[in-house]
């Protein structure tokens, strides 16, 4: 957990956005696991760093609010042309 948190902070400090599908769930899970294993929190690791999060699920929902179907990463890549699928 600590290694993941440190790498995340390193990337954020370099000004790179964090791209996370369903970010609220994953970042909350990381925070809780840090608390459980390290008696710390994600906020403590990020205290001097700005966190920029891009969530493909949120972006897709904003682009096409009423689209039917699932919004999993696999489905979004197929619909929007994910990596290795061309433009």
JOMO-V879429 format. One record per helix or strand of 2 or more residues. SS is the DSSP state (2 for helix, 1 for strand). FROM is the first residue (numbers start at 0). TO is the last residue. If there is no record, write none. Layout:
SS,FROM,TO
SS,FROM,TO
This chain:
2,1,12
1,17,18
2,22,37
2,41,44
1,52,53
2,55,62
2,72,79
